[in-house]
């Protein structure tokens, strides 16, 4: 069995919105501890991983299941969430459906057909990074949007004094500098000066659900995939994006 | 010009 109740459907919508920009389908691995899922995007450039501890739910009851879901359908349903709706997710094993219920003045139940997916063997690899930057999510997101004016990729640079988001177009370029003591930077731990290029569309998709108050942890190295971590609605999200290499 | 690598290439390289 599986049944979980979340306080805010609207908050969880941000998670589904973000994940569904990168993936078409997902297999939730549900057990008594919570829910996990990870998968590569179809082009194998990005990896998405999410973890929903049972504490993120008001009520939670589950034994082990793999629940395969079409994310386009899930996103459409979550877009119907209203601000005071509670979210109930429950597995209907007889009908082979995942029920998504919005509870407010009444109950609205959407039943999604389960996909026959098996849990991904792809997990976030345990890579050691020389540099870890904690930055206010909206500051980083805005810098990416600025960079998007002139280029389709962005260069992320870090040294012991600052973190820099740089974009170079054919004619124009953009630079956002976040000094170590600026209010956007929570912490800047740099062991090795770094400069790496990443696709902007992917990065912007990865931070789609971020709003002011959210903090992003950026793991950066030279010629390494960038790793982003943040939490939304009690859900821990991790993204890995392969670099562009000269 | 830089070239997009895949995560799978990257993990194989390591």
Interface residues (C-beta under 8 A of the other chain):
Chain A: X40 X43 X44 X45 X46 X47 X125 X153 X197 X199 X224 X225 X240 X242 X243 X244 X245 X246
Chain B: X2 X3 X4 X5 X6 X7 X8 X9 X10 X11
